[in-house]
Amino acid sequence: MKIEPRTNSKVFSEGSIRAPNRAMLRAVGLKDRDFDKPMVGVASTWSEVAPCNIHIDELARAAKQGLQQAGAVGFIFNTITVSDSIAMGTQGMRYSLPSRDLIADSIETVIGGENLDAVLAIGGCDKNMPGCMIGMANAAVPAIFVYGGTIASGKVDGETIDLLSVFEGVGQLNQGLIDESRLKALECAACPGAGACGGMYTANTMAAAIEAMGMCLPGNASTPAESVHKREECIKSGEALYALIQQGIRPKDIMTKQAFENAIVVVMALGGSTNAVLHLLAMAHAIGVDLALDDFDQIQKRVPYIGNLKPSGKYVMEDLYRVGGVQAVMKRLLAEGLLHGECLTVTGRTVAANLEACPDLPEGQDVIRGFEQAFSRQGPLIVLRGNLAPEGAIAKMSGVAVKTHTGPARVFDTEADAVDAITHNRINEGDVVVIRYVGPKGGPGMPEMLSASSILVGKGLGEKVALITDGRFSGGTHGLVVGHIAPEAQSGGPIALLAEGDVVTIDAAAQSMMMHVADEELARRKAAFVLRPQTVKRGVLGKFAHNVSCASVGAHTDQDR
């Protein structure tokens, strides 16, 4: 049974029975005048483990200030974060996706357990954003999101670089294209301060999606982490949340099917991360919206790809900020009839109303192209299906000239084995590298394969070797890659039946993914196949493996709907 949330903090001033509650709250600083005010949780993902989140403690205090100025009481509490970029290529990467659910559950738990009236959540790294959104959806109280912001770009010898430059530098070093001193220079300059990775990678993709959805203030997604305006946004977000409380507007009023469609449109136009598919599906599930891969497929066919942003393009998020940010992109998309302008947002106004005062993208800039100069007439995130992925897979085709690839499968059951083969030159042009048993259950945790894909790119094989997996890819991944293959190997999906040397075809134009194995042979392999036992049975990863759903529906862990 779903418990309806309390909507009025006056419960704390209702008679002598509430005296113990008030006594506890007095100990944390509340006065008589505060007990009639809305009480709001400020969910902070502050942490010293990553630059994405290291500044969020200051932002949380600014948000609390905004709440207090508006007439509410703010309570800062913390949740966790895992830095994907630090965990990448290690066993720690398995904890990244489960951290999304841990963040969501912790926010819901504090809001529900402390009887708070609303929540303002601040996220700075990849899983923070969907984790906060799922938590807000399940808490079912008025809510607003604040993005911690993007990192500044680094510079080496006048060249603009970011963290992806370091990952690809490993492959370049392995191929003899650069030396150790160059790699060290990249390492030392790539991350100059606070904020999330600078390209249109997962953090910036999800921030853009949330702004398109209307769950943060206009402009919030693009403001750099160390900009003086970021603190101002937090204060204004606190004030805006107070207004949502007064109006009784909750996430379910904003996170509608049309709002999710707006988010997908913006992600497609900007060339966002494949992880957006996974996270938007999970967020929709949390709020009770019927969203499926078919929705991504339909929108992909009608939205042009216009964002000249890394990893496939030239620019980073701070460049987009300088030319007007996500809201300027949204204004262009709205003018072309691609957005639902009538959707409600956290300002209490519609998308269209918010964008009226937004300046147009300036003439002469190259960060966002005009529709006539679009990189492609359709979005770059493509849903593939076939006998290798009957429930779907996701390919990101931005910046990839090769649209079809046929080659022999080189099958690996761990990323480490695949990376070893790539670095020791045992992978040849034309091969299809297969990394399986790294899906939601198989990982467990559905880790990202950025190490393998980046080394391929660094070695000059990004479009000469295909890489397919039931795991995920970083938002920084580019090249001929396909992820989220469903069903996964651990669940007995067809990818588990692939054998070394089987011929595989990836056809982006036909949106198909096939292994050329006779039906009789596949039937024989299936009859002989034995499911692998789940090796991790306890702890965070064990719980995740026991409860997680298929990637094709978002790899969520709520199975009751």
C-alpha positions, 0 to 999 in steps of 0.5 A: 500500500502506498502511504500518502505523504504528509503535506503540512509541517504544522503536525509538529505544533499539534498539541502536547503529544508533539512535544518530544518531536519539537524537543528534538528539533529545538536541539538542531536550532528550531525556534517557536516561529519555525514549527508552522513553516514548511520543513524541507530536506536539502539532499546533498551529494557532497563528497571529497571522492570526486571533483563533481561533488566536492563543491556541493556543500557550499551549494547546499548551504546556498539552497538552504539560505534561499528556503529560509529567505522564502519562509521555509526551514531547510535541513541539509542531509547527505547521500552518497556518490560514486565517481565513474571516472575513478572506478572505470576499468576496476571492480569498483565500476560495478557499484556505479549503477547500484549507487543510483538506487542507493541515492534514490532510496536514501533520499526517500527514506529521509524525506519519509522518515523525517516527515519533511514537506518537500525536497531540494536535491543537488547532484553533481555526478552521473548517477546523482541525477537519476538517483535524485530524480527517482528519490523525489518521485518516490517521496512524492512531495514538492521537489526541485533539482539543482545540478552542481555544474560542469567542470572547466576544460583543461589546456595542454600546449594550447589544446583544449582537453578533458578527462576523455583525452586521458583515457584515449591517451592510454591507447595512444601510448600503447600504440606508440603515438605519444610518450609517457610525458605527454600522457602525464601532461594530459593527466595533470591538466584534464581536470582543473577544478570542481564540476562534472566531466565537461563534454556531453557525457552522462552528467551533462546529458542528464542535467540537460534532460532534467532541465528539458523535463522542467524539474530544475530552473531554466538555465541550471543545466549549463551553468559551470560549477565554479561560476558565481551564478551557480550559487545564485541558482541554488538560492533561487531554487530554494525560493522556487521550491517554497512556491511549489509547496504553496501551490501544491505542485509535485513531481507527478504534475511535472514529470508527465509523458510529454515531459519525458518526450521533451527530455528525449528530444533534447538528448537526441539533439545534443548527442547525449549519452546512451545512459540517458536511455537507461536512466529516463526509463528508470525515472519514468518507472518511478513516477508511473509514466509508461515509457519504452524503447519504442518512444526513443525510437520514434523520437530519434527518427524526427529529431536532428542531431545539431550539438557539436559537443564532445565526445563526437564533436568539438565543444564542451558544456561551458562553450554551450553555456556561453552561447545561451545554454540548454534553454537556448537549444530548447527555444530553437527546438520549440520553434521547430515544433519538436517540444511540448511547450505546454508542459508545467515546470518548477517555475509554476509556468510552462516550458513555452512561457519560460523560454519567451524571455530566453535569447536566441542562439547567436549567429555565427556560433558553431556549438549548436548547428542550424537544422540545415547544417545538422550532423544528421537528420535523425538523432544519434541514439539508435535502438537495435533489435535482432536475434542477438538483441531481441529485447533491444540494444542501444548504439550511439552513432554520432560522429561514426562514418561506418553505419554497418559492420560485419565481422567475426566475434571475439568473445570475452566474459570480462572487460579485463580480458578484452582490454588485455587482448586489445593492448597486446594487439590480438584484436584485428581490423574487422573484428567484433569484440564481445564483452558479456556477463557484465549486464545488470545481473551479470556484472553485477551492476552493469559496469561501463566499458570505457577503458576498452572502447577508449583504447580502441579509439586511441589505437585508431581502431574506433571505426575498424573494430566493433565493440558490443556488450550487455554492459554499458558505455560511458557518456564519453564513449564514441566509435562503433559501439553497441551496449545494453544488449538485452536479454543479458548473458546472465539471464540466458540472452542470445549473447550468451550463446555466441561462440568465438568466430561467429559472424555478427552484423551491426546495421545502424540503417536497418536498426538490426543486430544479427549473429549469422548462426543457423537456427538449428545450431542456435537451438542446439546451443540453447539446449546445452546452455546452463545458466551461470550461478550468481557469484555475488549473493550478499551486500549491495551488489548481491541485493542489486543482482537479485532485484534488478530488471532488464536494461531494456526497461531501465535496470530499475529495482522496483518490481511491484508495478 
